[in-house]
Amino acid sequence: MSSVGLAAAIEELRQELYQAQALGSGQQFAFGVEEAQLELLLELRNSGKGDGKLSFGVATVGVAGEHSTVRTHKLTLRLSVRDRAAGGTSPDISDDEAGSWDEE
């Protein structure tokens, strides 16, 4: 079973942020990371069962087993948006028409 330690998970996150920063270079809208939450979950399950059946003097035995490992990584980023074309202020996204998206 391979393992992913906390240091490796944080380093992977750091590299992803570097890549996102490089790809966003020169774009009008910039995203700042206000908060990052990283949740690592590990679940191990072992189970086994056996059954047997005897019929007409012939024994039939069935055996089953299971071993599984589940890893879950959950990352939540809270981002702020800045419009570089407007001097780094928050972008104004608006429409003159009132209403909801559900209305046609």
MODELLER restraints for C-alpha pairs under 7 A, 6 or more apart:
rsr = mdl.restraints
at = mdl.atoms
rsr.add(forms.Gaussian(group=physical.xy_distance, feature=features.Distance(at['CA:24:A'], at['CA:30:A']), mean=6.83, stdev=0.5))
rsr.add(forms.Gaussian(group=physical.xy_distance, feature=features.Distance(at['CA:28:A'], at['CA:83:A']), mean=5.92, stdev=0.5))
rsr.add(forms.Gaussian(group=physical.xy_distance, feature=features.Distance(at['CA:28:A'], at['CA:84:A']), mean=5.20, stdev=0.5))
rsr.add(forms.Gaussian(group=physical.xy_distance, feature=features.Distance(at['CA:28:A'], at['CA:85:A']), mean=6.01, stdev=0.5))
rsr.add(forms.Gaussian(group=physical.xy_distance, feature=features.Distance(at['CA:29:A'], at['CA:81:A']), mean=6.65, stdev=0.5))
rsr.add(forms.Gaussian(group=physical.xy_distance, feature=features.Distance(at['CA:29:A'], at['CA:82:A']), mean=5.71, stdev=0.5))
rsr.add(forms.Gaussian(group=physical.xy_distance, feature=features.Distance(at['CA:29:A'], at['CA:83:A']), mean=4.80, stdev=0.5))
rsr.add(forms.Gaussian(group=physical.xy_distance, feature=features.Distance(at['CA:29:A'], at['CA:84:A']), mean=6.06, stdev=0.5))
rsr.add(forms.Gaussian(group=physical.xy_distance, feature=features.Distance(at['CA:30:A'], at['CA:81:A']), mean=5.76, stdev=0.5))
rsr.add(forms.Gaussian(group=physical.xy_distance, feature=features.Distance(at['CA:30:A'], at['CA:82:A']), mean=5.14, stdev=0.5))
rsr.add(forms.Gaussian(group=physical.xy_distance, feature=features.Distance(at['CA:30:A'], at['CA:83:A']), mean=6.41, stdev=0.5))
rsr.add(forms.Gaussian(group=physical.xy_distance, feature=features.Distance(at['CA:30:A'], at['CA:84:A']), mean=6.92, stdev=0.5))
rsr.add(forms.Gaussian(group=physical.xy_distance, feature=features.Distance(at['CA:31:A'], at['CA:79:A']), mean=5.92, stdev=0.5))
rsr.add(forms.Gaussian(group=physical.xy_distance, feature=features.Distance(at['CA:31:A'], at['CA:80:A']), mean=5.43, stdev=0.5))
rsr.add(forms.Gaussian(group=physical.xy_distance, feature=features.Distance(at['CA:31:A'], at['CA:81:A']), mean=4.68, stdev=0.5))
rsr.add(forms.Gaussian(group=physical.xy_distance, feature=features.Distance(at['CA:31:A'], at['CA:82:A']), mean=6.32, stdev=0.5))
rsr.add(forms.Gaussian(group=physical.xy_distance, feature=features.Distance(at['CA:32:A'], at['CA:79:A']), mean=5.42, stdev=0.5))
rsr.add(forms.Gaussian(group=physical.xy_distance, feature=features.Distance(at['CA:32:A'], at['CA:80:A']), mean=4.99, stdev=0.5))
rsr.add(forms.Gaussian(group=physical.xy_distance, feature=features.Distance(at['CA:32:A'], at['CA:81:A']), mean=6.41, stdev=0.5))
rsr.add(forms.Gaussian(group=physical.xy_distance, feature=features.Distance(at['CA:33:A'], at['CA:77:A']), mean=6.72, stdev=0.5))
rsr.add(forms.Gaussian(group=physical.xy_distance, feature=features.Distance(at['CA:33:A'], at['CA:78:A']), mean=6.07, stdev=0.5))
rsr.add(forms.Gaussian(group=physical.xy_distance, feature=features.Distance(at['CA:33:A'], at['CA:79:A']), mean=4.71, stdev=0.5))
rsr.add(forms.Gaussian(group=physical.xy_distance, feature=features.Distance(at['CA:33:A'], at['CA:80:A']), mean=6.43, stdev=0.5))
rsr.add(forms.Gaussian(group=physical.xy_distance, feature=features.Distance(at['CA:34:A'], at['CA:78:A']), mean=5.53, stdev=0.5))
rsr.add(forms.Gaussian(group=physical.xy_distance, feature=features.Distance(at['CA:34:A'], at['CA:79:A']), mean=5.58, stdev=0.5))
rsr.add(forms.Gaussian(group=physical.xy_distance, feature=features.Distance(at['CA:34:A'], at['CA:80:A']), mean=6.57, stdev=0.5))
rsr.add(forms.Gaussian(group=physical.xy_distance, feature=features.Distance(at['CA:35:A'], at['CA:77:A']), mean=5.83, stdev=0.5))
rsr.add(forms.Gaussian(group=physical.xy_distance, feature=features.Distance(at['CA:35:A'], at['CA:78:A']), mean=5.22, stdev=0.5))
rsr.add(forms.Gaussian(group=physical.xy_distance, feature=features.Distance(at['CA:36:A'], at['CA:76:A']), mean=5.81, stdev=0.5))
rsr.add(forms.Gaussian(group=physical.xy_distance, feature=features.Distance(at['CA:36:A'], at['CA:77:A']), mean=4.64, stdev=0.5))
rsr.add(forms.Gaussian(group=physical.xy_distance, feature=features.Distance(at['CA:36:A'], at['CA:78:A']), mean=6.53, stdev=0.5))
rsr.add(forms.Gaussian(group=physical.xy_distance, feature=features.Distance(at['CA:37:A'], at['CA:75:A']), mean=5.77, stdev=0.5))
rsr.add(forms.Gaussian(group=physical.xy_distance, feature=features.Distance(at['CA:37:A'], at['CA:76:A']), mean=5.13, stdev=0.5))
rsr.add(forms.Gaussian(group=physical.xy_distance, feature=features.Distance(at['CA:37:A'], at['CA:77:A']), mean=6.51, stdev=0.5))
rsr.add(forms.Gaussian(group=physical.xy_distance, feature=features.Distance(at['CA:38:A'], at['CA:74:A']), mean=5.92, stdev=0.5))
rsr.add(forms.Gaussian(group=physical.xy_distance, feature=features.Distance(at['CA:38:A'], at['CA:75:A']), mean=4.69, stdev=0.5))
rsr.add(forms.Gaussian(group=physical.xy_distance, feature=features.Distance(at['CA:38:A'], at['CA:76:A']), mean=6.57, stdev=0.5))
rsr.add(forms.Gaussian(group=physical.xy_distance, feature=features.Distance(at['CA:39:A'], at['CA:73:A']), mean=5.90, stdev=0.5))
rsr.add(forms.Gaussian(group=physical.xy_distance, feature=features.Distance(at['CA:39:A'], at['CA:74:A']), mean=5.06, stdev=0.5))
rsr.add(forms.Gaussian(group=physical.xy_distance, feature=features.Distance(at['CA:39:A'], at['CA:75:A']), mean=6.36, stdev=0.5))
rsr.add(forms.Gaussian(group=physical.xy_distance, feature=features.Distance(at['CA:40:A'], at['CA:72:A']), mean=6.06, stdev=0.5))
rsr.add(forms.Gaussian(group=physical.xy_distance, feature=features.Distance(at['CA:40:A'], at['CA:73:A']), mean=4.85, stdev=0.5))
rsr.add(forms.Gaussian(group=physical.xy_distance, feature=features.Distance(at['CA:40:A'], at['CA:74:A']), mean=6.51, stdev=0.5))
rsr.add(forms.Gaussian(group=physical.xy_distance, feature=features.Distance(at['CA:41:A'], at['CA:71:A']), mean=5.92, stdev=0.5))
rsr.add(forms.Gaussian(group=physical.xy_distance, feature=features.Distance(at['CA:41:A'], at['CA:72:A']), mean=5.07, stdev=0.5))
rsr.add(forms.Gaussian(group=physical.xy_distance, feature=features.Distance(at['CA:41:A'], at['CA:73:A']), mean=6.37, stdev=0.5))
rsr.add(forms.Gaussian(group=physical.xy_distance, feature=features.Distance(at['CA:42:A'], at['CA:70:A']), mean=6.00, stdev=0.5))
rsr.add(forms.Gaussian(group=physical.xy_distance, feature=features.Distance(at['CA:42:A'], at['CA:71:A']), mean=4.78, stdev=0.5))
rsr.add(forms.Gaussian(group=physical.xy_distance, feature=features.Distance(at['CA:42:A'], at['CA:72:A']), mean=6.44, stdev=0.5))
rsr.add(forms.Gaussian(group=physical.xy_distance, feature=features.Distance(at['CA:43:A'], at['CA:69:A']), mean=6.08, stdev=0.5))
rsr.add(forms.Gaussian(group=physical.xy_distance, feature=features.Distance(at['CA:43:A'], at['CA:70:A']), mean=5.14, stdev=0.5))
rsr.add(forms.Gaussian(group=physical.xy_distance, feature=features.Distance(at['CA:43:A'], at['CA:71:A']), mean=6.44, stdev=0.5))
rsr.add(forms.Gaussian(group=physical.xy_distance, feature=features.Distance(at['CA:44:A'], at['CA:68:A']), mean=6.31, stdev=0.5))
rsr.add(forms.Gaussian(group=physical.xy_distance, feature=features.Distance(at['CA:44:A'], at['CA:69:A']), mean=4.85, stdev=0.5))
rsr.add(forms.Gaussian(group=physical.xy_distance, feature=features.Distance(at['CA:44:A'], at['CA:70:A']), mean=6.40, stdev=0.5))
rsr.add(forms.Gaussian(group=physical.xy_distance, feature=features.Distance(at['CA:45:A'], at['CA:67:A']), mean=6.07, stdev=0.5))
rsr.add(forms.Gaussian(group=physical.xy_distance, feature=features.Distance(at['CA:45:A'], at['CA:68:A']), mean=5.48, stdev=0.5))
rsr.add(forms.Gaussian(group=physical.xy_distance, feature=features.Distance(at['CA:45:A'], at['CA:69:A']), mean=6.40, stdev=0.5))
rsr.add(forms.Gaussian(group=physical.xy_distance, feature=features.Distance(at['CA:46:A'], at['CA:66:A']), mean=6.03, stdev=0.5))
rsr.add(forms.Gaussian(group=physical.xy_distance, feature=features.Distance(at['CA:46:A'], at['CA:67:A']), mean=4.87, stdev=0.5))
rsr.add(forms.Gaussian(group=physical.xy_distance, feature=features.Distance(at['CA:46:A'], at['CA:68:A']), mean=6.72, stdev=0.5))
rsr.add(forms.Gaussian(group=physical.xy_distance, feature=features.Distance(at['CA:47:A'], at['CA:65:A']), mean=6.24, stdev=0.5))
rsr.add(forms.Gaussian(group=physical.xy_distance, feature=features.Distance(at['CA:47:A'], at['CA:66:A']), mean=5.36, stdev=0.5))
rsr.add(forms.Gaussian(group=physical.xy_distance, feature=features.Distance(at['CA:47:A'], at['CA:67:A']), mean=6.65, stdev=0.5))
rsr.add(forms.Gaussian(group=physical.xy_distance, feature=features.Distance(at['CA:48:A'], at['CA:64:A']), mean=6.03, stdev=0.5))
rsr.add(forms.Gaussian(group=physical.xy_distance, feature=features.Distance(at['CA:48:A'], at['CA:65:A']), mean=4.20, stdev=0.5))
rsr.add(forms.Gaussian(group=physical.xy_distance, feature=features.Distance(at['CA:48:A'], at['CA:66:A']), mean=5.84, stdev=0.5))
rsr.add(forms.Gaussian(group=physical.xy_distance, feature=features.Distance(at['CA:49:A'], at['CA:63:A']), mean=6.29, stdev=0.5))
rsr.add(forms.Gaussian(group=physical.xy_distance, feature=features.Distance(at['CA:49:A'], at['CA:64:A']), mean=5.43, stdev=0.5))
rsr.add(forms.Gaussian(group=physical.xy_distance, feature=features.Distance(at['CA:49:A'], at['CA:65:A']), mean=6.10, stdev=0.5))
rsr.add(forms.Gaussian(group=physical.xy_distance, feature=features.Distance(at['CA:50:A'], at['CA:62:A']), mean=5.98, stdev=0.5))
rsr.add(forms.Gaussian(group=physical.xy_distance, feature=features.Distance(at['CA:50:A'], at['CA:63:A']), mean=4.35, stdev=0.5))
rsr.add(forms.Gaussian(group=physical.xy_distance, feature=features.Distance(at['CA:50:A'], at['CA:64:A']), mean=5.95, stdev=0.5))
rsr.add(forms.Gaussian(group=physical.xy_distance, feature=features.Distance(at['CA:51:A'], at['CA:61:A']), mean=6.09, stdev=0.5))
rsr.add(forms.Gaussian(group=physical.xy_distance, feature=features.Distance(at['CA:51:A'], at['CA:62:A']), mean=5.28, stdev=0.5))
rsr.add(forms.Gaussian(group=physical.xy_distance, feature=features.Distance(at['CA:51:A'], at['CA:63:A']), mean=6.18, stdev=0.5))
rsr.add(forms.Gaussian(group=physical.xy_distance, feature=features.Distance(at['CA:52:A'], at['CA:60:A']), mean=5.74, stdev=0.5))
rsr.add(forms.Gaussian(group=physical.xy_distance, feature=features.Distance(at['CA:52:A'], at['CA:61:A']), mean=4.09, stdev=0.5))
rsr.add(forms.Gaussian(group=physical.xy_distance, feature=features.Distance(at['CA:52:A'], at['CA:62:A']), mean=5.70, stdev=0.5))
rsr.add(forms.Gaussian(group=physical.xy_distance, feature=features.Distance(at['CA:53:A'], at['CA:59:A']), mean=6.10, stdev=0.5))
rsr.add(forms.Gaussian(group=physical.xy_distance, feature=features.Distance(at['CA:53:A'], at['CA:60:A']), mean=5.05, stdev=0.5))
rsr.add(forms.Gaussian(group=physical.xy_distance, feature=features.Distance(at['CA:53:A'], at['CA:61:A']), mean=6.01, stdev=0.5))
rsr.add(forms.Gaussian(group=physical.xy_distance, feature=features.Distance(at['CA:54:A'], at['CA:60:A']), mean=5.96, stdev=0.5))
rsr.add(forms.Gaussian(group=physical.xy_distance, feature=features.Distance(at['CA:81:A'], at['CA:90:A']), mean=5.96, stdev=0.5))
rsr.add(forms.Gaussian(group=physical.xy_distance, feature=features.Distance(at['CA:82:A'], at['CA:88:A']), mean=5.03, stdev=0.5))
rsr.add(forms.Gaussian(group=physical.xy_distance, feature=features.Distance(at['CA:82:A'], at['CA:89:A']), mean=5.26, stdev=0.5))
rsr.add(forms.Gaussian(group=physical.xy_distance, feature=features.Distance(at['CA:82:A'], at['CA:90:A']), mean=4.69, stdev=0.5))
rsr.add(forms.Gaussian(group=physical.xy_distance, feature=features.Distance(at['CA:82:A'], at['CA:91:A']), mean=6.18, stdev=0.5))
rsr.add(forms.Gaussian(group=physical.xy_distance, feature=features.Distance(at['CA:83:A'], at['CA:89:A']), mean=5.52, stdev=0.5))
rsr.add(forms.Gaussian(group=physical.xy_distance, feature=features.Distance(at['CA:83:A'], at['CA:90:A']), mean=5.78, stdev=0.5))
rsr.add(forms.Gaussian(group=physical.xy_distance, feature=features.Distance(at['CA:83:A'], at['CA:91:A']), mean=5.25, stdev=0.5))
